[in-house]
Amino acid sequence: MDGQIIDSHLDEITRGHCECWRLMPPHLDFPSTIVSDIERRHSDEKRRRMEFFKLWKKVNGSKATYKCLINAILMVQRKCWEDAESIFKLLDSTMDSTQQLKKGKLLA
């Protein structure tokens, strides 16, 4: 898992996964400005993802590992989960008891 990502795997990853790539740069030690640069150059979403990960691999070389990529994905997912929890806490603090009963239906 600590090995460098091979190109064929990278192609597979970018074809159907990692749609949260825009949030990954800080977790991959990669400049966040790269996202806007890639978006300007490419209009196709899959092409953007491919460009991002291929550039990340090229720049980071042997540090572009499966472990690094998996950790970045988990960090992004954790951040999204924390954001969702914050929104629910905000809603809880502003709802009256009737609204809180209806909240169960919202989440179901």
PyMOL CGO cylinders between C-alpha atoms (Angstrom):
from pymol import cmd
from pymol.cgo import CYLINDER

trace = [
    CYLINDER, 0.00, 0.00, 0.00, 2.99, 2.28, 0.41, 0.3, 1, 1, 1, 1, 1, 1,
    CYLINDER, 2.99, 2.28, 0.41, 3.99, 1.71, -3.20, 0.3, 1, 1, 1, 1, 1, 1,
    CYLINDER, 3.99, 1.71, -3.20, 3.74, 4.34, -5.90, 0.3, 1, 1, 1, 1, 1, 1,
    CYLINDER, 3.74, 4.34, -5.90, 0.48, 4.32, -7.85, 0.3, 1, 1, 1, 1, 1, 1,
    CYLINDER, 0.48, 4.32, -7.85, 0.89, 2.63, -11.21, 0.3, 1, 1, 1, 1, 1, 1,
    CYLINDER, 0.89, 2.63, -11.21, -0.47, 4.33, -14.32, 0.3, 1, 1, 1, 1, 1, 1,
    CYLINDER, -0.47, 4.33, -14.32, -3.10, 1.72, -15.15, 0.3, 1, 1, 1, 1, 1, 1,
    CYLINDER, -3.10, 1.72, -15.15, -4.55, 2.04, -11.65, 0.3, 1, 1, 1, 1, 1, 1,
    CYLINDER, -4.55, 2.04, -11.65, -4.46, 5.80, -11.90, 0.3, 1, 1, 1, 1, 1, 1,
    CYLINDER, -4.46, 5.80, -11.90, -6.44, 5.63, -15.12, 0.3, 1, 1, 1, 1, 1, 1,
    CYLINDER, -6.44, 5.63, -15.12, -9.03, 3.40, -13.44, 0.3, 1, 1, 1, 1, 1, 1,
    CYLINDER, -9.03, 3.40, -13.44, -9.23, 5.65, -10.38, 0.3, 1, 1, 1, 1, 1, 1,
    CYLINDER, -9.23, 5.65, -10.38, -9.85, 8.77, -12.44, 0.3, 1, 1, 1, 1, 1, 1,
    CYLINDER, -9.85, 8.77, -12.44, -12.45, 7.10, -14.66, 0.3, 1, 1, 1, 1, 1, 1,
    CYLINDER, -12.45, 7.10, -14.66, -14.92, 6.22, -11.96, 0.3, 1, 1, 1, 1, 1, 1,
    CYLINDER, -14.92, 6.22, -11.96, -13.78, 7.47, -8.59, 0.3, 1, 1, 1, 1, 1, 1,
    CYLINDER, -13.78, 7.47, -8.59, -12.43, 10.43, -6.67, 0.3, 1, 1, 1, 1, 1, 1,
    CYLINDER, -12.43, 10.43, -6.67, -15.09, 12.91, -7.64, 0.3, 1, 1, 1, 1, 1, 1,
    CYLINDER, -15.09, 12.91, -7.64, -14.02, 14.93, -4.61, 0.3, 1, 1, 1, 1, 1, 1,
    CYLINDER, -14.02, 14.93, -4.61, -10.64, 15.69, -6.21, 0.3, 1, 1, 1, 1, 1, 1,
    CYLINDER, -10.64, 15.69, -6.21, -11.12, 19.46, -5.88, 0.3, 1, 1, 1, 1, 1, 1,
    CYLINDER, -11.12, 19.46, -5.88, -10.92, 19.17, -2.10, 0.3, 1, 1, 1, 1, 1, 1,
    CYLINDER, -10.92, 19.17, -2.10, -7.80, 17.01, -2.06, 0.3, 1, 1, 1, 1, 1, 1,
    CYLINDER, -7.80, 17.01, -2.06, -4.87, 19.36, -2.71, 0.3, 1, 1, 1, 1, 1, 1,
    CYLINDER, -4.87, 19.36, -2.71, -4.19, 20.30, 0.93, 0.3, 1, 1, 1, 1, 1, 1,
    CYLINDER, -4.19, 20.30, 0.93, -4.27, 16.62, 1.89, 0.3, 1, 1, 1, 1, 1, 1,
    CYLINDER, -4.27, 16.62, 1.89, -1.86, 15.67, -0.91, 0.3, 1, 1, 1, 1, 1, 1,
    CYLINDER, -1.86, 15.67, -0.91, 0.68, 18.44, -0.29, 0.3, 1, 1, 1, 1, 1, 1,
    CYLINDER, 0.68, 18.44, -0.29, -0.33, 19.95, -3.59, 0.3, 1, 1, 1, 1, 1, 1,
    CYLINDER, -0.33, 19.95, -3.59, -1.11, 23.63, -4.31, 0.3, 1, 1, 1, 1, 1, 1,
    CYLINDER, -1.11, 23.63, -4.31, -4.83, 24.43, -4.20, 0.3, 1, 1, 1, 1, 1, 1,
    CYLINDER, -4.83, 24.43, -4.20, -4.42, 26.79, -7.17, 0.3, 1, 1, 1, 1, 1, 1,
    CYLINDER, -4.42, 26.79, -7.17, -3.95, 23.78, -9.41, 0.3, 1, 1, 1, 1, 1, 1,
    CYLINDER, -3.95, 23.78, -9.41, -7.70, 23.13, -9.29, 0.3, 1, 1, 1, 1, 1, 1,
    CYLINDER, -7.70, 23.13, -9.29, -8.63, 26.42, -10.97, 0.3, 1, 1, 1, 1, 1, 1,
    CYLINDER, -8.63, 26.42, -10.97, -5.82, 25.99, -13.49, 0.3, 1, 1, 1, 1, 1, 1,
    CYLINDER, -5.82, 25.99, -13.49, -7.11, 22.55, -14.49, 0.3, 1, 1, 1, 1, 1, 1,
    CYLINDER, -7.11, 22.55, -14.49, -10.71, 23.78, -14.64, 0.3, 1, 1, 1, 1, 1, 1,
    CYLINDER, -10.71, 23.78, -14.64, -9.67, 26.55, -17.04, 0.3, 1, 1, 1, 1, 1, 1,
    CYLINDER, -9.67, 26.55, -17.04, -7.85, 24.11, -19.32, 0.3, 1, 1, 1, 1, 1, 1,
    CYLINDER, -7.85, 24.11, -19.32, -10.46, 21.35, -19.46, 0.3, 1, 1, 1, 1, 1, 1,
    CYLINDER, -10.46, 21.35, -19.46, -14.25, 21.37, -19.62, 0.3, 1, 1, 1, 1, 1, 1,
    CYLINDER, -14.25, 21.37, -19.62, -14.76, 17.61, -19.26, 0.3, 1, 1, 1, 1, 1, 1,
    CYLINDER, -14.76, 17.61, -19.26, -14.97, 16.46, -15.62, 0.3, 1, 1, 1, 1, 1, 1,
    CYLINDER, -14.97, 16.46, -15.62, -13.26, 13.12, -16.18, 0.3, 1, 1, 1, 1, 1, 1,
    CYLINDER, -13.26, 13.12, -16.18, -10.45, 14.84, -18.05, 0.3, 1, 1, 1, 1, 1, 1,
    CYLINDER, -10.45, 14.84, -18.05, -10.05, 17.29, -15.16, 0.3, 1, 1, 1, 1, 1, 1,
    CYLINDER, -10.05, 17.29, -15.16, -9.74, 14.45, -12.65, 0.3, 1, 1, 1, 1, 1, 1,
    CYLINDER, -9.74, 14.45, -12.65, -7.26, 12.62, -14.84, 0.3, 1, 1, 1, 1, 1, 1,
    CYLINDER, -7.26, 12.62, -14.84, -5.16, 15.74, -15.29, 0.3, 1, 1, 1, 1, 1, 1,
    CYLINDER, -5.16, 15.74, -15.29, -5.19, 16.43, -11.54, 0.3, 1, 1, 1, 1, 1, 1,
    CYLINDER, -5.19, 16.43, -11.54, -4.04, 12.97, -10.50, 0.3, 1, 1, 1, 1, 1, 1,
    CYLINDER, -4.04, 12.97, -10.50, -1.49, 12.59, -13.29, 0.3, 1, 1, 1, 1, 1, 1,
    CYLINDER, -1.49, 12.59, -13.29, 0.01, 15.97, -12.41, 0.3, 1, 1, 1, 1, 1, 1,
    CYLINDER, 0.01, 15.97, -12.41, 0.00, 15.04, -8.71, 0.3, 1, 1, 1, 1, 1, 1,
    CYLINDER, 0.00, 15.04, -8.71, 1.86, 11.82, -9.52, 0.3, 1, 1, 1, 1, 1, 1,
    CYLINDER, 1.86, 11.82, -9.52, 4.35, 13.60, -11.76, 0.3, 1, 1, 1, 1, 1, 1,
    CYLINDER, 4.35, 13.60, -11.76, 5.10, 16.34, -9.22, 0.3, 1, 1, 1, 1, 1, 1,
    CYLINDER, 5.10, 16.34, -9.22, 5.24, 14.05, -6.18, 0.3, 1, 1, 1, 1, 1, 1,
    CYLINDER, 5.24, 14.05, -6.18, 6.99, 11.10, -7.79, 0.3, 1, 1, 1, 1, 1, 1,
    CYLINDER, 6.99, 11.10, -7.79, 7.64, 8.34, -5.28, 0.3, 1, 1, 1, 1, 1, 1,
    CYLINDER, 7.64, 8.34, -5.28, 5.51, 10.15, -2.69, 0.3, 1, 1, 1, 1, 1, 1,
    CYLINDER, 5.51, 10.15, -2.69, 2.39, 9.62, -4.86, 0.3, 1, 1, 1, 1, 1, 1,
    CYLINDER, 2.39, 9.62, -4.86, 1.41, 6.40, -3.11, 0.3, 1, 1, 1, 1, 1, 1,
    CYLINDER, 1.41, 6.40, -3.11, -1.80, 4.46, -2.62, 0.3, 1, 1, 1, 1, 1, 1,
    CYLINDER, -1.80, 4.46, -2.62, -1.60, 5.17, 1.09, 0.3, 1, 1, 1, 1, 1, 1,
    CYLINDER, -1.60, 5.17, 1.09, -1.30, 8.91, 0.51, 0.3, 1, 1, 1, 1, 1, 1,
    CYLINDER, -1.30, 8.91, 0.51, -4.28, 8.93, -1.87, 0.3, 1, 1, 1, 1, 1, 1,
    CYLINDER, -4.28, 8.93, -1.87, -6.46, 6.81, 0.44, 0.3, 1, 1, 1, 1, 1, 1,
    CYLINDER, -6.46, 6.81, 0.44, -5.63, 9.06, 3.41, 0.3, 1, 1, 1, 1, 1, 1,
    CYLINDER, -5.63, 9.06, 3.41, -6.53, 12.15, 1.38, 0.3, 1, 1, 1, 1, 1, 1,
    CYLINDER, -6.53, 12.15, 1.38, -9.88, 10.65, 0.39, 0.3, 1, 1, 1, 1, 1, 1,
    CYLINDER, -9.88, 10.65, 0.39, -10.63, 9.75, 4.00, 0.3, 1, 1, 1, 1, 1, 1,
    CYLINDER, -10.63, 9.75, 4.00, -9.71, 13.25, 5.18, 0.3, 1, 1, 1, 1, 1, 1,
    CYLINDER, -9.71, 13.25, 5.18, -12.02, 14.84, 2.61, 0.3, 1, 1, 1, 1, 1, 1,
    CYLINDER, -12.02, 14.84, 2.61, -14.86, 12.51, 3.57, 0.3, 1, 1, 1, 1, 1, 1,
    CYLINDER, -14.86, 12.51, 3.57, -14.28, 13.27, 7.25, 0.3, 1, 1, 1, 1, 1, 1,
    CYLINDER, -14.28, 13.27, 7.25, -14.41, 17.00, 6.55, 0.3, 1, 1, 1, 1, 1, 1,
    CYLINDER, -14.41, 17.00, 6.55, -17.68, 16.63, 4.62, 0.3, 1, 1, 1, 1, 1, 1,
    CYLINDER, -17.68, 16.63, 4.62, -19.15, 14.57, 7.47, 0.3, 1, 1, 1, 1, 1, 1,
    CYLINDER, -19.15, 14.57, 7.47, -18.08, 17.20, 10.02, 0.3, 1, 1, 1, 1, 1, 1,
    CYLINDER, -18.08, 17.20, 10.02, -19.67, 19.93, 7.90, 0.3, 1, 1, 1, 1, 1, 1,
    CYLINDER, -19.67, 19.93, 7.90, -22.93, 17.98, 7.74, 0.3, 1, 1, 1, 1, 1, 1,
    CYLINDER, -22.93, 17.98, 7.74, -22.87, 17.47, 11.52, 0.3, 1, 1, 1, 1, 1, 1,
    CYLINDER, -22.87, 17.47, 11.52, -22.34, 21.21, 12.03, 0.3, 1, 1, 1, 1, 1, 1,
    CYLINDER, -22.34, 21.21, 12.03, -25.39, 21.98, 9.89, 0.3, 1, 1, 1, 1, 1, 1,
    CYLINDER, -25.39, 21.98, 9.89, -27.52, 19.51, 11.86, 0.3, 1, 1, 1, 1, 1, 1,
    CYLINDER, -27.52, 19.51, 11.86, -26.35, 21.05, 15.15, 0.3, 1, 1, 1, 1, 1, 1,
    CYLINDER, -26.35, 21.05, 15.15, -27.27, 24.48, 13.83, 0.3, 1, 1, 1, 1, 1, 1,
    CYLINDER, -27.27, 24.48, 13.83, -30.71, 23.21, 12.86, 0.3, 1, 1, 1, 1, 1, 1,
    CYLINDER, -30.71, 23.21, 12.86, -31.17, 21.55, 16.27, 0.3, 1, 1, 1, 1, 1, 1,
    CYLINDER, -31.17, 21.55, 16.27, -30.34, 24.76, 18.08, 0.3, 1, 1, 1, 1, 1, 1,
    CYLINDER, -30.34, 24.76, 18.08, -32.87, 26.78, 16.09, 0.3, 1, 1, 1, 1, 1, 1,
    CYLINDER, -32.87, 26.78, 16.09, -35.78, 24.31, 15.90, 0.3, 1, 1, 1, 1, 1, 1,
    CYLINDER, -35.78, 24.31, 15.90, -38.68, 24.22, 18.30, 0.3, 1, 1, 1, 1, 1, 1,
    CYLINDER, -38.68, 24.22, 18.30, -39.95, 20.83, 19.54, 0.3, 1, 1, 1, 1, 1, 1,
    CYLINDER, -39.95, 20.83, 19.54, -42.54, 20.46, 16.73, 0.3, 1, 1, 1, 1, 1, 1,
    CYLINDER, -42.54, 20.46, 16.73, -39.88, 20.99, 14.10, 0.3, 1, 1, 1, 1, 1, 1,
    CYLINDER, -39.88, 20.99, 14.10, -37.58, 18.51, 15.83, 0.3, 1, 1, 1, 1, 1, 1,
    CYLINDER, -37.58, 18.51, 15.83, -40.27, 15.83, 15.56, 0.3, 1, 1, 1, 1, 1, 1,
    CYLINDER, -40.27, 15.83, 15.56, -40.50, 16.50, 11.82, 0.3, 1, 1, 1, 1, 1, 1,
    CYLINDER, -40.50, 16.50, 11.82, -36.72, 16.35, 11.56, 0.3, 1, 1, 1, 1, 1, 1,
    CYLINDER, -36.72, 16.35, 11.56, -36.92, 12.57, 11.92, 0.3, 1, 1, 1, 1, 1, 1,
    CYLINDER, -36.92, 12.57, 11.92, -38.86, 12.47, 8.67, 0.3, 1, 1, 1, 1, 1, 1,
    CYLINDER, -38.86, 12.47, 8.67, -36.23, 14.70, 7.03, 0.3, 1, 1, 1, 1, 1, 1,
    CYLINDER, -36.23, 14.70, 7.03, -33.50, 12.24, 7.90, 0.3, 1, 1, 1, 1, 1, 1,
    CYLINDER, -33.50, 12.24, 7.90, -35.47, 9.09, 7.12, 0.3, 1, 1, 1, 1, 1, 1,
]
cmd.load_cgo(trace, "trace")
